[in-house]
Amino acid sequence: MAVSSCSLSWTSPCVSHKLNLPHSNHLPRITSTSHSNNVSCATETTSSEESHSQRRLLLLGIGAITANLQPTRLLFAEEIPDRYRAFVDYSDGYSYVYPSDWKEFDFRAHDSAFKDRYLQLQNVRVRFLPTEKKDIRDMGPIEEVVPNLVKHKYSTPTQISTIYDMQEKNIDGKHYYTFEYVLTSPNFSSASFTTVAIGNGRYYTLIVGANERRWKRVRNQLKVVADSFRLLDI
């Protein structure tokens, strides 16, 4: 019996390990590329066995797409906030959101960074270092860890550091320390939120900050960035 049939050639799509996704009311879609994804159709005589085989190939292809989309669907079960974009790094195991009008830039010794288009001191950056620790709490309680970091890691001998808030969060079994502080120099002061976490054999640090004179205006906006940092299993 003559029927219209399709022959399908399929290669699993390659999904980028780093995604930069805009705000959306729906789950974001991955932009994927495929080395081979060709469908040719013709009217020919075919057996029921051939038809069954072709349907099976099509289903396998659809399954491959679904499998690649699943991590992003799970990650963005919640909507990306309005006026923010999401940065997702599957290779290095982390994600966060940042204001949608910021642009990417190179920040020395950091894995990713974005800044305000006009105010360069208003920015977010992420870095990580190898560690044998399994959880941020292995470094000690937040009341001890944060003052030590701010005084000895983030400030210089000529700066006065002031910590305003410290928060510990447990999200999906992973722990995060987020804290707010100001560093005051003789001629300049900056304010920041920092989130630190440990996973994947790495110690991650996200810092988002601005000039202290603008802090009251941008604090709530930047707090969204600090609170959005998530570890991804790699």
Backbone as JSON, one array per atom type, in Angstrom:
{
  "sequence": "MAVSSCSLSWTSPCVSHKLNLPHSNHLPRITSTSHSNNVSCATETTSSEESHSQRRLLLLGIGAITANLQPTRLLFAEEIPDRYRAFVDYSDGYSYVYPSDWKEFDFRAHDSAFKDRYLQLQNVRVRFLPTEKKDIRDMGPIEEVVPNLVKHKYSTPTQISTIYDMQEKNIDGKHYYTFEYVLTSPNFSSASFTTVAIGNGRYYTLIVGANERRWKRVRNQLKVVADSFRLLDI",
  "N": [[0.85, -1.19, 0.0], [0.56, 2.2, -0.86], [1.96, 4.82, 0.92], [2.5, 7.97, 2.62], [5.66, 8.58, 3.84], [8.3, 9.22, 6.23], [11.79, 9.59, 6.44], [14.13, 9.65, 9.02], [16.93, 11.29, 10.21], [18.97, 11.53, 12.99], [20.83, 13.29, 15.4], [21.89, 13.69, 18.71], [21.21, 16.8, 20.28], [23.55, 19.48, 20.93], [23.95, 21.15, 23.88], [24.59, 24.34, 25.12], [26.9, 24.92, 27.78], [26.9, 27.18, 29.28], [24.52, 29.52, 30.01], [22.67, 32.43, 29.22], [20.0, 33.92, 30.25], [16.93, 35.65, 29.64], [14.4, 37.5, 31.52], [11.25, 35.87, 31.92], [7.82, 34.95, 31.62], [7.37, 32.34, 31.42], [8.81, 29.03, 31.45], [12.21, 29.11, 30.5], [13.57, 28.61, 27.19], [16.0, 26.4, 25.88], [18.61, 27.28, 23.7], [19.65, 25.31, 21.21], [21.98, 23.39, 19.26], [22.44, 21.22, 16.48], [24.32, 18.59, 15.07], [23.38, 17.02, 13.06], [20.25, 16.92, 11.72], [18.1, 15.98, 9.95], [15.24, 15.67, 7.95], [13.59, 13.83, 5.54], [10.96, 13.49, 3.23], [8.85, 11.33, 1.35], [6.64, 9.87, -1.12], [6.06, 6.54, -1.01], [6.21, 2.94, -1.23], [5.85, 1.11, 1.69], [6.58, -1.1, 4.39], [4.75, -2.33, 7.28], [6.55, -2.86, 9.31], [8.7, -1.14, 8.74], [7.46, 1.33, 9.06], [6.86, 1.26, 11.79], [9.46, 1.22, 12.82], [10.38, 3.74, 12.03], [8.7, 5.43, 13.5], [9.6, 4.82, 16.05], [12.24, 5.81, 15.98], [11.69, 8.55, 15.8], [10.44, 9.02, 18.28], [12.58, 8.45, 19.99], [14.27, 10.52, 19.33], [12.79, 12.77, 20.2], [12.8, 12.18, 22.91], [15.5, 12.56, 23.47], [15.77, 15.35, 23.25], [14.08, 16.19, 25.33], [15.43, 15.17, 27.58], [17.73, 16.78, 27.6], [16.62, 19.26, 28.09], [15.59, 19.06, 30.64], [17.3, 19.68, 33.02], [17.35, 22.52, 32.95], [14.63, 23.15, 33.13], [14.09, 22.26, 35.72], [15.78, 23.9, 37.18], [14.77, 26.45, 36.72], [12.21, 26.45, 37.81], [10.96, 28.35, 39.25], [9.94, 31.64, 38.38], [12.08, 33.83, 36.54], [13.05, 36.88, 37.97], [11.38, 39.99, 37.19], [12.99, 42.34, 35.07], [15.48, 41.24, 35.33], [18.17, 39.06, 34.36], [19.22, 35.66, 33.87], [22.17, 33.95, 34.7], [23.68, 30.97, 33.93], [25.85, 28.44, 34.67], [26.63, 25.45, 33.74], [28.95, 23.94, 33.51], [30.73, 24.79, 35.5], [29.14, 24.74, 37.72], [27.16, 26.58, 38.94], [24.73, 29.25, 39.41], [23.05, 32.43, 38.93], [21.11, 35.49, 39.16], [21.05, 38.71, 37.5], [20.8, 42.31, 37.06], [18.97, 43.19, 34.14], [19.91, 45.17, 32.42], [22.6, 45.29, 32.72], [26.01, 44.64, 31.66], [28.29, 42.13, 30.45], [31.64, 41.65, 31.65], [35.25, 41.42, 31.94], [36.65, 40.38, 34.92], [39.37, 40.38, 36.91], [40.75, 37.23, 37.74], [38.29, 36.08, 38.2], [35.42, 34.03, 37.47], [33.03, 34.78, 36.22], [31.36, 37.88, 35.45], [29.38, 40.84, 35.74], [28.36, 44.22, 35.02], [27.01, 47.48, 35.77], [26.04, 49.57, 33.07], [26.85, 52.22, 33.13], [27.83, 52.84, 35.64], [30.54, 51.63, 36.81], [31.49, 50.64, 39.2], [29.36, 49.43, 40.28], [28.54, 46.3, 40.4], [28.59, 42.69, 39.81], [30.32, 39.74, 40.66], [31.79, 36.48, 40.3], [33.73, 33.94, 41.72], [35.76, 30.97, 42.24], [37.45, 28.55, 44.29], [39.5, 25.62, 44.73], [38.64, 23.16, 47.22], [38.77, 20.96, 50.05], [36.72, 20.76, 51.75], [33.26, 20.04, 52.43], [30.96, 21.46, 52.89], [29.74, 24.78, 53.54], [29.44, 25.23, 56.22], [31.41, 23.74, 57.33], [33.53, 25.39, 57.57], [33.05, 26.78, 59.82], [30.83, 28.37, 62.27], [28.48, 30.89, 61.16], [28.74, 33.29, 62.56], [31.4, 33.4, 63.2], [32.81, 32.96, 60.83], [32.07, 34.99, 58.94], [32.9, 37.64, 60.05], [35.67, 37.17, 60.06], [36.23, 36.79, 57.31], [35.46, 39.3, 56.19], [37.16, 41.1, 57.53], [39.77, 40.11, 57.12], [39.99, 39.15, 54.49], [38.49, 40.68, 52.63], [38.89, 43.38, 53.15], [41.33, 46.04, 53.35], [44.33, 47.0, 55.22], [44.01, 49.74, 55.62], [41.33, 50.22, 55.61], [38.12, 50.53, 57.19], [35.93, 48.17, 58.4], [32.47, 47.37, 58.42], [29.92, 45.33, 59.49], [26.61, 44.64, 58.64], [24.54, 42.8, 58.39], [23.83, 39.28, 58.6], [23.09, 36.2, 57.14], [22.03, 32.84, 57.13], [21.29, 30.22, 54.93], [19.45, 27.32, 53.9], [19.1, 25.58, 51.09], [17.61, 23.22, 49.2], [19.17, 21.3, 50.49], [21.69, 22.4, 50.44], [23.99, 24.69, 51.86], [24.22, 28.22, 52.48], [25.99, 31.23, 53.14], [25.11, 34.54, 53.49], [25.93, 37.95, 53.53], [25.98, 41.41, 54.53], [27.91, 44.34, 54.18], [30.07, 47.2, 54.81], [32.87, 48.86, 53.5], [35.12, 51.21, 54.5], [37.2, 53.69, 53.36], [39.8, 56.26, 53.59], [39.14, 58.07, 51.52], [37.01, 56.97, 50.19], [34.1, 54.86, 50.1], [32.61, 51.66, 50.01], [29.81, 49.49, 49.53], [28.51, 46.2, 50.03], [27.0, 43.01, 49.18], [27.71, 39.69, 49.99], [27.78, 36.31, 49.02], [28.6, 33.11, 50.06], [29.5, 29.7, 49.45], [29.88, 26.12, 49.5], [30.59, 23.43, 47.37], [30.78, 20.72, 45.01], [33.5, 20.28, 45.36], [34.54, 22.81, 45.52], [35.03, 26.18, 46.63], [32.87, 28.71, 46.56], [32.4, 32.18, 45.76], [30.29, 34.9, 45.6], [30.09, 38.29, 44.93], [28.36, 41.28, 45.14], [28.07, 44.68, 44.6], [28.27, 48.29, 45.32], [28.94, 51.85, 45.11], [28.94, 53.4, 48.27], [27.42, 55.71, 48.56], [25.31, 55.4, 46.84], [23.98, 53.29, 47.85], [21.53, 53.09, 49.34], [19.66, 53.45, 47.33], [20.01, 51.3, 45.61], [20.18, 49.01, 47.07], [18.1, 47.04, 47.61], [17.69, 46.0, 45.05], [20.18, 44.82, 44.52], [20.29, 42.96, 46.52], [18.58, 40.97, 45.64], [20.16, 39.77, 43.71], [22.28, 38.7, 45.26], [20.86, 36.87, 46.85], [20.03, 35.08, 44.96], [21.97, 33.29, 44.21], [22.97, 30.0, 43.38], [24.09, 26.65, 43.85], [24.99, 24.15, 41.49], [24.89, 20.71, 40.79], [27.7, 19.03, 39.58]],
  "CA": [[0.0, 0.0, 0.0], [1.38, 3.41, -0.96], [1.69, 5.8, 1.98], [3.52, 9.01, 2.76], [6.52, 8.22, 4.97], [9.43, 10.12, 6.46], [13.01, 8.98, 6.98], [14.63, 10.61, 10.0], [18.32, 11.16, 10.65], [18.97, 12.29, 14.24], [21.98, 13.32, 16.29], [21.49, 14.4, 19.93], [21.63, 18.2, 20.24], [24.58, 19.93, 21.87], [23.42, 22.27, 24.64], [25.65, 25.15, 25.7], [27.03, 24.73, 29.22], [26.69, 28.47, 29.92], [23.31, 30.13, 29.47], [22.36, 33.78, 29.66], [18.58, 33.87, 29.95], [16.17, 36.82, 30.05], [13.16, 37.32, 32.29], [10.16, 35.3, 31.14], [6.71, 34.45, 32.41], [7.32, 30.91, 31.21], [10.1, 28.39, 31.55], [13.03, 29.49, 29.35], [13.9, 27.56, 26.24], [17.41, 26.29, 25.55], [19.0, 27.36, 22.31], [20.51, 24.16, 20.98], [22.41, 23.14, 17.9], [22.54, 19.8, 16.19], [25.21, 18.31, 13.95], [22.58, 16.42, 12.0], [18.84, 16.85, 12.08], [17.53, 16.05, 8.63], [14.05, 14.88, 7.7], [13.19, 13.85, 4.14], [9.69, 12.81, 3.07], [8.53, 10.94, -0.01], [5.56, 8.92, -1.25], [6.66, 5.29, -1.43], [5.61, 1.75, -0.66], [6.62, 0.73, 2.86], [5.97, -2.15, 5.2], [4.38, -1.9, 8.63], [7.75, -2.91, 10.14], [9.45, 0.07, 8.51], [6.72, 2.42, 9.67], [7.06, 1.15, 13.24], [10.84, 1.61, 13.11], [10.5, 5.19, 11.88], [8.05, 6.06, 14.66], [10.47, 4.61, 17.21], [13.33, 6.77, 15.87], [11.16, 9.86, 16.12], [10.24, 9.08, 19.72], [13.9, 8.5, 20.61], [14.76, 11.87, 19.12], [12.06, 13.65, 21.13], [13.3, 11.88, 24.25], [16.81, 13.18, 23.64], [15.56, 16.77, 23.52], [13.49, 16.32, 26.67], [16.48, 14.91, 28.57], [18.61, 17.92, 27.67], [15.89, 20.4, 28.63], [15.16, 18.82, 32.01], [18.0, 20.44, 34.05], [16.95, 23.91, 32.95], [13.26, 23.21, 33.64], [14.13, 22.12, 37.17], [16.46, 25.05, 37.75], [13.94, 27.63, 36.61], [10.82, 26.18, 38.17], [10.45, 29.65, 39.65], [10.12, 32.64, 37.33], [13.17, 34.8, 36.65], [12.41, 38.15, 38.35], [11.27, 41.04, 36.18], [14.14, 43.22, 34.93], [16.72, 40.5, 35.59], [18.52, 37.95, 33.49], [19.85, 34.57, 34.62], [23.42, 33.38, 34.21], [23.75, 29.58, 34.37], [27.09, 27.79, 34.24], [26.56, 24.03, 34.05], [30.3, 23.38, 33.58], [31.36, 25.12, 36.78], [28.23, 24.39, 38.79], [26.51, 27.63, 39.7], [23.85, 30.15, 38.68], [22.54, 33.59, 39.65], [20.48, 36.49, 38.3], [21.63, 40.05, 37.57], [19.93, 43.26, 36.36], [18.97, 42.91, 32.71], [20.6, 46.2, 31.66], [24.04, 45.19, 32.95], [26.76, 43.98, 30.6], [29.37, 41.24, 30.9], [32.99, 42.17, 31.54], [36.29, 40.59, 32.54], [37.11, 40.81, 36.23], [40.57, 39.57, 37.13], [40.7, 36.03, 38.6], [36.9, 35.67, 38.43], [34.88, 33.18, 36.41], [32.01, 35.54, 35.5], [31.14, 39.2, 36.04], [28.51, 41.77, 35.02], [28.39, 45.54, 35.64], [26.14, 48.53, 35.26], [26.62, 50.15, 31.85], [27.36, 53.56, 33.36], [28.47, 52.9, 36.95], [31.34, 50.42, 36.78], [31.67, 50.11, 40.55], [28.13, 48.69, 40.59], [28.76, 45.08, 39.63], [28.57, 41.38, 40.46], [31.35, 38.84, 40.14], [31.83, 35.17, 40.95], [34.98, 33.17, 41.6], [35.78, 29.76, 43.07], [38.75, 27.95, 44.58], [39.34, 24.23, 45.16], [38.63, 22.92, 48.66], [38.43, 19.61, 50.47], [35.53, 20.84, 52.6], [32.03, 19.6, 51.75], [29.84, 22.37, 53.17], [30.23, 26.05, 54.07], [29.44, 25.15, 57.69], [32.67, 23.12, 57.74], [34.47, 26.47, 57.87], [32.7, 27.3, 61.13], [29.53, 29.06, 62.32], [28.46, 32.15, 60.42], [29.17, 34.38, 63.44], [32.86, 33.42, 63.2], [33.33, 32.97, 59.46], [31.86, 36.27, 58.24], [33.83, 38.69, 60.49], [37.02, 36.84, 59.62], [36.33, 37.06, 55.87], [35.38, 40.73, 55.92], [38.32, 41.81, 58.08], [41.08, 39.64, 56.64], [39.99, 38.81, 53.07], [37.86, 41.67, 51.75], [39.31, 44.75, 53.46], [42.77, 46.31, 53.46], [44.67, 47.57, 56.54], [43.6, 51.14, 55.73], [39.87, 50.3, 55.56], [37.32, 50.15, 58.35], [34.83, 47.31, 57.94], [31.28, 47.34, 59.26], [28.98, 44.29, 59.05], [25.26, 45.03, 58.99], [23.59, 41.69, 58.43], [24.34, 37.95, 58.24], [21.99, 35.25, 56.98], [22.37, 31.48, 56.72], [20.17, 29.6, 54.23], [19.55, 25.94, 53.46], [18.27, 25.44, 49.9], [17.81, 21.9, 48.59], [20.24, 20.58, 51.17], [22.96, 23.12, 50.32], [24.0, 25.82, 52.78], [24.78, 29.46, 51.98], [26.13, 32.37, 54.03], [24.99, 35.81, 52.8], [26.15, 39.02, 54.5], [26.04, 42.79, 54.03], [28.96, 45.05, 54.9], [30.61, 48.42, 54.21], [34.31, 49.08, 53.67], [35.34, 52.65, 54.46], [38.57, 54.17, 53.19], [39.88, 57.7, 53.83], [38.52, 58.86, 50.45], [36.0, 56.23, 49.45], [33.42, 53.78, 50.81], [31.81, 50.76, 49.17], [28.91, 48.58, 50.25], [28.39, 44.96, 49.26], [26.49, 41.74, 49.66], [28.51, 38.54, 49.55], [27.26, 34.97, 49.3], [29.63, 32.07, 49.94], [28.96, 28.35, 49.56], [30.83, 25.07, 49.11], [30.01, 22.28, 46.68], [31.57, 20.26, 43.85], [34.92, 20.39, 45.66], [34.92, 24.19, 45.29], [34.55, 27.23, 47.52], [32.36, 29.75, 45.67], [32.14, 33.5, 46.31], [29.62, 35.92, 44.78], [30.08, 39.62, 45.54], [27.64, 42.3, 44.38], [28.22, 45.89, 45.4], [28.14, 49.61, 44.71], [29.4, 52.97, 45.91], [28.05, 53.51, 49.44], [26.5, 56.84, 48.38], [24.15, 54.93, 46.08], [23.54, 52.03, 48.43], [20.11, 53.1, 49.7], [18.85, 53.37, 46.12], [20.19, 50.04, 44.86], [20.34, 47.88, 47.99], [17.11, 45.98, 47.41], [17.95, 45.4, 43.75], [21.37, 43.97, 44.6], [20.01, 41.85, 47.44], [18.01, 39.91, 44.81], [21.29, 39.09, 43.08], [22.98, 37.91, 46.28], [20.01, 35.77, 47.29], [19.72, 34.16, 43.85], [23.08, 32.37, 43.92], [22.68, 28.59, 43.61], [25.05, 25.64, 43.41], [24.49, 23.09, 40.64], [25.73, 19.52, 40.88], [28.47, 18.72, 38.37]],
  "C": [[0.88, 1.24, 0.0], [0.97, 4.38, 0.14], [2.77, 6.86, 1.95], [4.34, 8.71, 3.99], [7.68, 9.19, 5.05], [10.61, 9.31, 6.97], [13.71, 10.03, 7.81], [16.07, 10.29, 10.33], [18.49, 12.06, 11.86], [20.31, 12.16, 14.95], [21.61, 14.15, 17.49], [22.03, 15.82, 19.9], [22.71, 18.5, 21.26], [24.06, 21.18, 22.56], [24.57, 23.02, 25.28], [25.67, 24.97, 27.21], [26.84, 26.04, 29.98], [25.52, 29.16, 29.23], [23.12, 31.51, 30.07], [20.91, 34.03, 29.28], [17.83, 35.09, 30.46], [15.0, 36.47, 30.95], [12.08, 36.77, 31.38], [9.07, 34.85, 32.08], [6.57, 32.94, 32.3], [8.71, 30.34, 31.42], [10.93, 28.73, 30.32], [13.33, 28.3, 28.45], [15.4, 27.57, 25.97], [17.59, 26.49, 24.06], [19.99, 26.25, 22.05], [20.86, 24.05, 19.52], [22.56, 21.65, 17.7], [23.45, 19.6, 14.99], [24.43, 17.73, 12.77], [21.15, 16.29, 12.45], [18.04, 17.0, 10.8], [16.33, 15.14, 8.5], [13.7, 14.98, 6.23], [11.94, 13.01, 3.99], [9.46, 12.49, 1.6], [7.36, 10.0, 0.01], [6.13, 7.63, -1.8], [5.9, 4.15, -0.78], [6.47, 1.3, 0.5], [5.85, -0.32, 3.64], [5.61, -1.61, 6.56], [5.57, -1.91, 9.55], [8.57, -1.63, 9.98], [8.78, 1.27, 9.17], [6.91, 2.44, 11.17], [8.46, 1.6, 13.62], [11.02, 3.11, 13.04], [9.87, 5.92, 13.06], [8.92, 5.95, 15.9], [11.65, 5.59, 17.17], [12.89, 8.18, 16.24], [10.98, 10.04, 17.62], [11.57, 9.17, 20.46], [14.49, 9.91, 20.48], [14.11, 12.86, 20.06], [12.53, 13.42, 22.55], [14.65, 12.52, 24.51], [16.68, 14.66, 23.94], [15.05, 16.98, 24.93], [14.54, 16.14, 27.75], [17.4, 16.11, 28.72], [17.92, 19.14, 28.25], [15.63, 20.26, 30.12], [15.94, 19.62, 33.06], [17.56, 21.89, 34.11], [15.53, 24.06, 33.47], [13.25, 23.13, 35.16], [14.73, 23.37, 37.81], [15.57, 26.28, 37.77], [12.47, 27.32, 36.82], [10.16, 27.47, 38.65], [10.79, 30.66, 38.55], [11.33, 33.51, 37.6], [12.54, 36.15, 36.97], [12.38, 39.14, 37.18], [12.49, 41.95, 36.25], [15.45, 42.56, 35.35], [16.93, 39.48, 34.48], [19.2, 36.89, 34.35], [21.13, 34.13, 33.92], [23.55, 31.99, 34.8], [25.0, 28.94, 33.8], [27.05, 26.32, 34.67], [27.94, 23.41, 34.2], [30.92, 23.59, 34.95], [30.41, 25.04, 37.96], [27.63, 25.5, 39.6], [25.61, 28.46, 38.79], [23.48, 31.33, 39.57], [21.83, 34.49, 38.66], [21.17, 37.83, 38.51], [20.72, 41.01, 36.81], [20.07, 43.15, 34.85], [19.68, 43.97, 31.88], [22.1, 46.24, 31.94], [24.71, 44.46, 31.8], [27.91, 43.15, 31.18], [30.72, 41.94, 30.74], [33.97, 41.22, 32.21], [36.73, 41.19, 33.86], [38.22, 39.85, 36.63], [40.34, 38.45, 38.15], [39.28, 35.58, 38.94], [36.36, 34.91, 37.22], [33.81, 33.89, 35.59], [31.81, 36.87, 36.21], [30.24, 40.03, 35.13], [28.51, 43.1, 35.77], [27.36, 46.45, 35.02], [26.82, 49.2, 34.07], [27.27, 51.51, 32.09], [28.13, 53.69, 34.68], [29.27, 51.62, 37.16], [31.56, 49.82, 38.16], [30.43, 49.34, 41.03], [28.15, 47.41, 39.77], [28.59, 43.83, 40.48], [29.66, 40.54, 39.84], [31.38, 37.56, 40.96], [33.19, 34.52, 40.68], [34.86, 31.93, 42.45], [37.21, 29.24, 43.18], [38.54, 26.5, 45.0], [39.38, 24.11, 46.69], [38.3, 21.46, 48.93], [37.2, 19.59, 51.37], [34.29, 20.52, 51.78], [30.89, 20.61, 51.88], [30.4, 23.64, 53.77], [30.28, 26.03, 55.59], [30.69, 24.45, 58.21], [33.73, 24.16, 58.05], [34.23, 27.06, 59.25], [31.35, 27.96, 61.1], [29.62, 30.42, 61.65], [28.98, 33.32, 61.25], [30.69, 34.5, 63.5], [33.42, 33.61, 61.8], [33.23, 34.36, 58.83], [32.8, 37.37, 58.74], [35.27, 38.43, 60.05], [37.23, 37.15, 58.14], [36.39, 38.56, 55.59], [36.64, 41.46, 56.37], [39.62, 41.41, 57.41], [41.13, 39.33, 55.15], [39.5, 39.94, 52.17], [38.32, 43.1, 52.0], [40.84, 44.84, 53.54], [43.06, 46.92, 54.83], [44.21, 49.01, 56.72], [42.08, 51.32, 55.73], [39.25, 49.91, 56.89], [36.13, 49.35, 57.84], [33.69, 47.31, 58.96], [30.3, 46.32, 58.68], [27.59, 44.65, 59.55], [24.29, 43.86, 59.13], [24.28, 40.41, 58.02], [23.16, 36.99, 58.19], [22.54, 33.9, 56.53], [21.13, 30.83, 56.1], [20.5, 28.15, 53.89], [18.57, 25.77, 52.3], [18.6, 24.12, 49.24], [19.0, 21.16, 49.19], [21.6, 21.24, 51.09], [22.89, 24.39, 51.17], [24.74, 27.02, 52.18], [24.89, 30.47, 53.11], [26.05, 33.64, 53.17], [25.11, 36.93, 53.82], [26.34, 40.36, 53.8], [27.07, 43.56, 54.86], [29.4, 46.28, 54.11], [32.1, 48.49, 54.52], [34.58, 50.56, 53.47], [36.82, 52.97, 54.41], [38.61, 55.67, 53.46], [39.14, 58.53, 52.78], [37.36, 58.16, 49.74], [35.4, 55.13, 50.32], [32.6, 52.96, 49.82], [30.95, 49.88, 50.06], [28.67, 47.36, 49.38], [27.53, 43.94, 49.99], [27.44, 40.67, 49.14], [27.78, 37.26, 49.93], [28.37, 33.97, 49.07], [28.98, 30.71, 50.15], [30.04, 27.37, 49.09], [30.08, 23.91, 48.49], [30.9, 21.92, 45.51], [33.08, 20.34, 44.08], [35.45, 21.81, 45.47], [34.3, 25.11, 46.33], [34.18, 28.43, 46.64], [32.12, 31.06, 46.43], [31.46, 34.37, 45.27], [29.62, 37.22, 45.57], [29.33, 40.56, 44.61], [27.63, 43.57, 45.21], [28.09, 47.17, 44.6], [28.81, 50.63, 45.62], [28.42, 53.17, 47.07], [27.05, 54.65, 49.3], [25.23, 56.45, 47.63], [23.46, 53.74, 46.74], [22.05, 52.01, 48.76], [19.22, 52.93, 48.48], [18.9, 52.0, 45.46], [20.23, 48.81, 45.77], [19.37, 46.74, 47.71], [17.31, 45.26, 46.08], [19.12, 44.43, 43.82], [21.18, 42.8, 45.56], [19.39, 40.68, 46.67], [19.12, 39.09, 44.16], [21.99, 38.17, 44.09], [22.18, 36.69, 46.71], [19.75, 34.73, 46.21], [20.81, 33.12, 43.6], [22.75, 30.95, 44.32], [23.84, 27.73, 43.12], [24.34, 24.61, 42.55], [25.43, 21.9, 40.74], [26.4, 19.25, 39.54], [29.29, 17.45, 38.57]]
}
